[in-house]
């Protein structure tokens, strides 16, 4: 089966950031804590956030502009819809941190972790690039981990627990005695 062509041109990252630096994609940056911190720490990389909330997107945009952060952008979109439109093998990393677990059974259809979502991530990753997944919800972690492990185009690099992470969700989880589960997979 031939891979579907993206809607965005292969040089979309060059057009967006005006440089040839590697691009990392964060799915669901929330309040943008990680996106802003990693963009400040890694000026030699570009960071692209996909946020489902328009309010949070505007907030992150404001914070990035106020700090004159040129290597980070955020867009208001559904990641499951947007990821397949991005150029194949164009991202150096993907981060999925603390996705909404959609607790109620009637909301399970809104969950992020599905086989098409994992396939879209794999397709987006350049060879050797990684996807990092963090969550404080054990069931969500097991679901995401199982799907990542089942994808034949990804290989598991690491699985474990983190005792520290500087985002609001992580701090809240750790304050109440929760655990932060982490997996790292790579496209060979």
N, C-alpha and C positions, 0 to 999 in steps of 0.2 A: 504494500500500500504506500503510495507516495505521500510525503509529508506536505500538509497544506501550507501554502505560502502565507507569510504574515501580512497584515495590512500595513504595518509600519515598515519603512524602507530599511535595508541593512545598515545604513549609516545614521539611523535615527539617534543613536547615542552621541555621535559626533555633532549632529545638528543641535541636540538639546544642550550638551555641555561645552561645545566648541573646543574639545580636546580629545586626544586618543586614549585617555586613561582607562584602566579597567573599570567596569561598572558592577556594582552590587545592588541587588533589588531586595527591599524589605517589604514583606507582605504584612500589612496592618501595623503601621508604626505607632498607632495609638496617640499618645501625646507627643511623640517625636523625640523622646529622651535618648533612645539608642541611636536613632538616625543622626541627631545633632552631635552627639558625643563622638560617634565613629567618623563622621565627616570632618570634625575638628582634628581628630587624632590621625587621620589618614588623608592629608590634602592631595596625595598622589593618586587617589581613587575617586570615582564618582559614585554617588549613592542616590537611588531612585526609590521612593516610597510609594506604595499603593494603599491608600486608606479608604475604607468604606464609608466613613462618616464625613460629611461635608464640613461640619463644624470643626472637627479635629484637623481636617485638611487645611482649612483657613488659618487655624491657630499655628500649625507647624509652618505654613508659608510665612506667616508674620514673624515667627521666631527666626527662621532662616534668613529672611530679609534684614531683620534688625541686627543680625550678627554678620551680615554680608557674606554668607556662606555660599560660594559659587559652585561648590562641588556636590550639592545636595538639592534635590527637587522632590516634590510630592504631588501626586495626582489623586483626585477624587474619582474612584472607580471600584468596581468589583474585581478582585484579583482573578477569580475563576474565569471571568470574561476577558480581561486584559492580557493575562500571561500568554495565551495562545497567539495573540496578535503581535507580540514582540519578536524580533528576529531570532531565529534558531542559533544556538551555540554562541550567544552574545554576552552572557553574564558570567562574571568571574566568581560570583557568590550569590546565594539567595538566603535570606533570613526569614523565618516564620517564628515569631515569638508571642506566646500567650494568646493564641487565637480563642475566640469565643467558643466555649464548649457546647452551647445550645443544649442545656440540660434537659428540657422537656422533650418527650418523645415526639410530639407533633412538630417540633422545630428541628429534628434531626436532619431533615432535608436541606437545611441551611448550613450544615457543618462544612467546614473548609476541606477537611481531609476526605478525598474521594480518589478513585483511580485516575479520572481525567485531570484532577488538580496535580497529582504527582507526575503524570505524563507531561503536563505543561511545564512543570519545573525542570524535569529532566531535559526536555527539548530546549529550554532556555539556557541551560548550563553549557558553558564551553567545556571541552575535554579538560579534565583535571580540576574543574570547578566544584565547589561544595554547596550543599544545602544544610543549614543548621536549624534545628527545631528545638524550641524551649517551651515548656508549659509546667504549670503547677498542678494540673489535673491529670491524675494517673490514667484514667480511662481514655482521655483524649491522647495522651502520650502513647498508650498501647495501640490505639487505632492508627495514629500517624506513623509510628514505628513499623507496624505490620505492613502498611501500604508502601512505605519507603523500601523496606526489605524485600517486598514482593516484586518491585520493579526491576526487570532484568538489566536495565541500563544504568542502575545505580549500585554502588557497593558501600557497605557500612564501614565507616572509619572509626567511630567511637560512640559509646553510649554510657551515660552515667548521670550523676547528680552534681549540681552546682551548689556551693554554699554561699555564693554571693553573685549578685547581678544588679546593676544600677538602673533599674527601671521601677516605676511605681508599682506595677503588678508584682514584680519579684520581691520588692521590699515588703509589700502587704502579705504575700504568701509566707515569707520567712518569719515575719513578726508573729504570725499565728501558728508557727511550728510546721508549716508546710514544706514540701520539698520541690526543688526545681529540677525537672527531668530534662536531659539534653541528649540529642542525637546529632551526629554529623555523618552525612553520606556524600559520596563523591561520584561524579560521572567519569569513568575511566577514560 
